[in-house]
Structure formats: structure tokens, C-alpha cells
Amino acid sequence: MSDHLENELRAALRREDPPEGFAERVLARTHGAGYRPERRARRLPVWSMAAAAACLTMTIGIGEYRERREERARGEAAKQELLEAMRITRAKLRLAQEKVRSIHE
Amino acid sequence: MSRWGSRWGGRSLCAALLLAGALQAQELTGLRLLDQLEAKASEKVNVTLDGNLLQLAARFLSASDPEQAQVRKVVSKLKAIYVRAFEFDKEGAFSAADVDSLRRELKTPEWSRIVDASSKRDGESSEIYLHQQNGQVTGLAILAYGKKELTVVNIVGPISIEDLAALGGEFGIPKIERNRKK
């Protein structure tokens, strides 16, 4: 008697594989028809992304500032050289002019 | 490369070489030799402004300053400016050969000596040369020296007498008949 009951219980509780697509169907019903199983992406916190953007902007800004400062220094130095060159040119032309004038006089 | 491409490539190369040659003709290569005098000089000015550096310098000239505005106008057309000016404590720091090496470069038909003023009394000499191409002044050279000083100016690019005169009131090339140096 007990053997018979035990056999019936074992038959009733035996492990069975679910039919194909069972899990998807269950999930589709719980989440609605448009449900698509998705992988969970690892997202960085917003504050860290903002900090990275700020760092990048600052780095670019500092680079540009330095470049402009260097170009300004180069330009100012070149300008001084140019004015000096023009002063010398002017002085030498004037000297030649005076010499010619003194010869003619 | 196609025949068309190689022909154009050849023409471009020729044009580039001609341009480089023309530009080089206005530049005094002997200026570099003068750099050896720097060690002997008690005072020196060494200016080399070419290409982008010259245009960069021009950008920094003030438009509100009349002198700088005038320089800017003149310089905008120029290709290069070279100045070597030396002052020495003693006589004989440079030789006549140093000056002659530059003078030789200025003996090509494109260069004309427009001023040659020298004084035996004080031993000073001033020579002004103009480089001309197709009737246009495309370069200027000044050779000025005394017993204890030597100055060479080389301006490369189109420059008119009016431009030079406009740089500073009285400043200008003396109005003298041009003697074409042979």
C-alpha cells in the first residue's frame, strides 16, 4: 500500500523540463507584448561623467590658452624685431641721404 | 601617374624651382657668413624675419599707432627682412673681404646700386641697392660700414620708394639718378 502511494507520488512529482519558449512566454505576459529581453548595461554615475567632461574641457581650454599665450609671446618678440629692423633701415637710409646731401653741398 | 599628371607635376616643380630661385636671388646668402662676427662685436642686432614669422609680427602691430600702421602696410607685401648690425670696440674686426663677399652677390643684373656714398675722412660708406624684376622693385639691400661698425639690411619682396619714404617723414631714399652697376 505504502509502496503504491510512494510510486504515485514520485510519478506526480518527477522532474520535467518546461516546454520550449516557456520562459519567454511568461516574461512576455508579465511585461506586455513589446518585451524584449535586454542585457543590463553598466552605467557610470552621472557625476563621474560630468567630472570627466569638465576635466576634458579644462584640459582643452588650458592647452588653447597656453598655445595663444606662446603665439602672443612669439608675435610680440617678432614685432619688436621688426620695429628694430625698420629703425635700423630708416637710420641707414637717412645716413646715406645725409652723406649724398653733404657731397652735393 | 598619367602623362597629363606627370606633365603638370613637372611644370609645378619647374615653377616652384623658378620661384625659389627668384626669391633666393633677392636674399643675400653672404649674410650668414657675417654671423661669425657676432663674437667680436660689442653690440649686435641680428634680425631674421621670414615667411610666417614676418606676417605674425605684422599682425601684432598696432593699427592705432601711425608708425606701426605704416610698417604693417609695407610689411604685408614683404617676404623676408634680414638685418645684421655690428659695433666693435676696435678697428679691423671685419675685413674688406667680408664686405666684398656681399658686394659680389649684388653684382647680378637684377641688382642696381642707387646710392654709393663714402667718406675717406671718417672711413664711412653707404651703399643702397634695389632688386628689380619686370620693372618692379622686389628687394632692397643696404650696406653701411665704418671703421668700427658694419650694417647690412636685406628686404625681400615688393617695396616701393613711396613705401620706404612713408615709413617716417624725412626718411627716404635720396632722389638721385640711378646708376646701374655693371
Interface residues (C-beta under 8 A of the other chain):
Chain A: E71 R72 R74 G75 E76 A78 K79 E81 L82 L83 E84 A85 M86 I88 T89 R90 K92 L93 R94 L95 A96 Q97 K99 V100 R101 I103
Chain B: V45 V47 L49 L53 L54 L56 A57 A58 R59 F60 L61 Q68 V71 V75 I81 V83 A85 V115 A117 S118 S119 E124 S126 E127 I128 I142 A144 T151 V153 I155 L164 L167 G168 E170 F171 G172 I173 P174 I176
